[in-house]
Each structure stands twice: as C-alpha cells, then as structure tokens.
C-alpha cells in the first residue's frame, strides 16, 4: 500500500492518488518559484583595475590563472578592441534568493575563439563551479577576462554564461577585434 490509505478499490483510491500527486507537484513548483534567482546585467564592456590585481592559479581557465581586484568600467561595449592587458566583462546583480542562504552555487561557462597555447594545446573555452556569496539573498559581482598573453589576443566571439541548476541564469556576449 506504500503509505496510501485505501478506502476501497476504485474511484476513491484513484482520487487520493491524484490529490497526493497534485499536492506534490504544487509543493515542488512553489519551492522552485521561491528559490529561483533573478539576474540582471548592470554594465558591460572593458575595464581597468583601479587597485593592484591579484593573480591566482586557477587550472580550469584557459590561461590557468584568474585576476581579482577592484575594476572600473572604461567603456560600455560589446565589441572589444584587442590590447595586451585588456580586461573585459560585466557587472551583474542576482536577487530573489532566500536571505538565509549564504552562497549561490553556479557554473560559469565561457566560450571563446580558438587559442593555441605555447604548450601545443588549444582551447575554445572553460567552465567551473563557484559559490557566489549572498548578502540578504542578493549578490552583486563582476566577471570577465583579461588578455595578458600573446596567444590570448584572438579575434572572435566570446560568450559568458552563468548556469544555476543547469539552466541559464544570464548570458553576455562580446566580440574581440584587432583595431
């Protein structure tokens, strides 16, 4: 009987199963609706670090490093002129999460033009999971890419995509070009 009360075979049994099923579906939908983050891209383009950038190893990225620090928008643009040291990306806000949740688990997926690296390998993108720290159910942050190495100076299309529970949360596209 698996936890169901059977009054008698027939219509009442089917009605109880249907009610339990519908209740479960509605509870699932309500849970997802409350826990679904909403993302908005606030600005995008190329930036300059306003403080010293800290370089850290991150093997999942194409270059094997990430750089962090305070950055200021220089120009809003989706077309990014290639220049050594050029930092481009976007600033975003995510809202709609339970204020009691400390981190939002997301996956960052970046696709970019083919880069032929000095070790003989090539890359067309990378992906990794991270936990964005929430403050009262909200996070505001920036993400991007800095072209430091000669092999990174490639023309073409870039896509930055954040996924939440394997679903797109936000997408920003850029095109790099040689001026």
FENGI-V536225 format. One record per residue. N is the residue number from 1. PHI is phi in radians with two decimals (* if undefined). PSI is psi in whole degrees, -180 to 180 (* if undefined). NEAR is the number of other C-alpha atoms within 10 Angstrom. Layout:
n:N phi:PHI psi:PSI near:NEAR
n:N phi:PHI psi:PSI near:NEAR
This chain:
n:1 phi:* psi:-21 near:5
n:2 phi:0.87 psi:52 near:4
n:3 phi:1.38 psi:-2 near:5
n:4 phi:-1.64 psi:139 near:10
n:5 phi:-1.51 psi:123 near:11
n:6 phi:-1.83 psi:111 near:13
n:7 phi:-1.27 psi:-47 near:10
n:8 phi:-3.00 psi:158 near:9
n:9 phi:-1.08 psi:148 near:8
n:10 phi:2.07 psi:-144 near:9
n:11 phi:-1.08 psi:-42 near:9
n:12 phi:-1.11 psi:-38 near:13
n:13 phi:-1.10 psi:-44 near:14
n:14 phi:-1.15 psi:-42 near:13
n:15 phi:-1.10 psi:-42 near:11
n:16 phi:-1.11 psi:-45 near:15
n:17 phi:-1.07 psi:-42 near:14
n:18 phi:-1.12 psi:-42 near:12
n:19 phi:-1.14 psi:-42 near:11
n:20 phi:-1.12 psi:-43 near:13
n:21 phi:-1.08 psi:-48 near:12
n:22 phi:-1.12 psi:-39 near:12
n:23 phi:-1.07 psi:-42 near:12
n:24 phi:-1.13 psi:-44 near:12
n:25 phi:-1.08 psi:-46 near:12
n:26 phi:-1.12 psi:-39 near:12
n:27 phi:-1.12 psi:-42 near:12
n:28 phi:-1.10 psi:-46 near:11
n:29 phi:-1.10 psi:-43 near:12
n:30 phi:-1.11 psi:-40 near:11
n:31 phi:-1.14 psi:-45 near:11
n:32 phi:-1.13 psi:-43 near:11
n:33 phi:-1.06 psi:-40 near:12
n:34 phi:-1.25 psi:-36 near:11
n:35 phi:-1.70 psi:11 near:15
n:36 phi:-1.55 psi:116 near:15
n:37 phi:-1.27 psi:153 near:18
n:38 phi:-2.08 psi:129 near:13
n:39 phi:-2.02 psi:147 near:19
n:40 phi:-2.45 psi:131 near:14
n:41 phi:-1.49 psi:122 near:16
n:42 phi:-1.57 psi:-36 near:12
n:43 phi:-2.76 psi:159 near:15
n:44 phi:-2.70 psi:156 near:23
n:45 phi:2.49 psi:-148 near:20
n:46 phi:-1.97 psi:149 near:24
n:47 phi:-2.18 psi:166 near:21
n:48 phi:-2.25 psi:141 near:18
n:49 phi:-1.20 psi:131 near:16
n:50 phi:-1.67 psi:-9 near:11
n:51 phi:-2.28 psi:170 near:11
n:52 phi:-1.08 psi:132 near:11
n:53 phi:-1.46 psi:139 near:14
n:54 phi:-1.72 psi:125 near:10
n:55 phi:-1.74 psi:126 near:11
n:56 phi:-2.25 psi:146 near:11
n:57 phi:-1.16 psi:136 near:11
n:58 phi:-2.63 psi:91 near:13
n:59 phi:-1.05 psi:-20 near:12
n:60 phi:-1.26 psi:-23 near:14
n:61 phi:-1.43 psi:164 near:16
n:62 phi:-1.06 psi:-44 near:21
n:63 phi:-1.44 psi:-18 near:20
n:64 phi:1.55 psi:5 near:10
n:65 phi:-2.44 psi:158 near:13
n:66 phi:-2.23 psi:154 near:18
n:67 phi:-2.15 psi:135 near:16
n:68 phi:-2.20 psi:152 near:15
n:69 phi:2.79 psi:173 near:13
n:70 phi:-1.29 psi:132 near:13
n:71 phi:-2.33 psi:146 near:17
n:72 phi:-2.04 psi:141 near:13
n:73 phi:-1.15 psi:128 near:19
n:74 phi:-1.61 psi:-47 near:14
n:75 phi:-2.66 psi:131 near:14
n:76 phi:-1.33 psi:124 near:15
n:77 phi:-2.92 psi:149 near:16
n:78 phi:-1.76 psi:-21 near:18
n:79 phi:-1.67 psi:120 near:16
n:80 phi:-1.97 psi:117 near:23
n:81 phi:-1.21 psi:134 near:17
n:82 phi:-1.31 psi:131 near:19
n:83 phi:-2.73 psi:137 near:17
n:84 phi:-1.03 psi:131 near:13
n:85 phi:1.53 psi:-1 near:13
n:86 phi:-1.16 psi:128 near:17
n:87 phi:-1.92 psi:124 near:23
n:88 phi:-2.35 psi:154 near:28
n:89 phi:2.92 psi:-149 near:23
n:90 phi:-2.70 psi:158 near:21
n:91 phi:-1.90 psi:139 near:17
n:92 phi:-2.46 psi:165 near:16
n:93 phi:-2.30 psi:140 near:15
n:94 phi:-2.14 psi:128 near:20
n:95 phi:-2.24 psi:178 near:19
n:96 phi:1.60 psi:8 near:16
n:97 phi:-1.71 psi:158 near:22
n:98 phi:-1.03 psi:128 near:16
n:99 phi:-1.09 psi:-16 near:12
n:100 phi:-1.51 psi:-7 near:10
n:101 phi:-1.47 psi:131 near:14
n:102 phi:-1.50 psi:-34 near:16
n:103 phi:-2.39 psi:148 near:16
n:104 phi:-1.88 psi:114 near:18
n:105 phi:-1.36 psi:120 near:13
n:106 phi:-2.31 psi:163 near:20
n:107 phi:-2.06 psi:129 near:20
n:108 phi:-1.69 psi:123 near:18
n:109 phi:-2.07 psi:121 near:17
n:110 phi:-2.09 psi:126 near:22
n:111 phi:-2.00 psi:143 near:17
n:112 phi:-2.57 psi:169 near:22
n:113 phi:-1.03 psi:154 near:18
n:114 phi:-1.05 psi:130 near:16
n:115 phi:-2.03 psi:126 near:19
n:116 phi:-1.66 psi:111 near:15
n:117 phi:-1.49 psi:158 near:15
n:118 phi:-1.05 psi:-24 near:10
n:119 phi:-1.43 psi:4 near:6
n:120 phi:1.66 psi:-12 near:6
n:121 phi:-1.51 psi:168 near:8
n:122 phi:-2.32 psi:164 near:13
n:123 phi:-2.52 psi:143 near:15
n:124 phi:-2.14 psi:13 near:13
n:125 phi:2.72 psi:-177 near:18
n:126 phi:-2.78 psi:166 near:16
n:127 phi:-2.66 psi:146 near:16
n:128 phi:-2.77 psi:158 near:14
n:129 phi:-1.67 psi:142 near:14
n:130 phi:-2.53 psi:161 near:12
n:131 phi:-1.92 psi:112 near:11
n:132 phi:-1.42 psi:128 near:16
n:133 phi:-1.34 psi:125 near:16
n:134 phi:-1.67 psi:146 near:19
n:135 phi:-2.17 psi:108 near:16
n:136 phi:0.99 psi:40 near:14
n:137 phi:1.41 psi:11 near:19
n:138 phi:-2.30 psi:144 near:22
n:139 phi:-2.39 psi:137 near:18
n:140 phi:-2.14 psi:129 near:17
n:141 phi:-2.70 psi:177 near:13
n:142 phi:-2.25 psi:154 near:16
n:143 phi:-2.55 psi:157 near:14
n:144 phi:3.09 psi:-163 near:19
n:145 phi:-2.50 psi:139 near:22
n:146 phi:-2.00 psi:125 near:21
n:147 phi:-1.51 psi:101 near:17
n:148 phi:-1.79 psi:-36 near:14
n:149 phi:-1.74 psi:154 near:12
n:150 phi:-1.00 psi:-40 near:13
n:151 phi:-1.19 psi:-14 near:14
n:152 phi:-1.49 psi:-11 near:21
n:153 phi:-1.45 psi:68 near:21
n:154 phi:-2.02 psi:144 near:18
n:155 phi:-1.49 psi:145 near:17
n:156 phi:2.51 psi:-169 near:15
n:157 phi:-1.61 psi:139 near:17
n:158 phi:-2.13 psi:142 near:19
n:159 phi:-2.32 psi:124 near:16
n:160 phi:-1.87 psi:123 near:22
n:161 phi:-2.33 psi:129 near:20
n:162 phi:-1.75 psi:131 near:21
n:163 phi:-1.97 psi:140 near:16
n:164 phi:-2.17 psi:121 near:17
n:165 phi:0.94 psi:43 near:10
n:166 phi:1.11 psi:19 near:9
n:167 phi:-2.10 psi:143 near:11
n:168 phi:-1.06 psi:130 near:15
n:169 phi:-1.79 psi:-42 near:18
n:170 phi:-2.79 psi:153 near:17
n:171 phi:-2.42 psi:136 near:16
n:172 phi:-2.31 psi:134 near:16
n:173 phi:-1.99 psi:146 near:18
n:174 phi:-2.41 psi:159 near:19
n:175 phi:-2.25 psi:123 near:18
n:176 phi:-1.63 psi:145 near:20
n:177 phi:-2.58 psi:155 near:15
n:178 phi:-1.52 psi:121 near:11
n:179 phi:-1.24 psi:* near:7
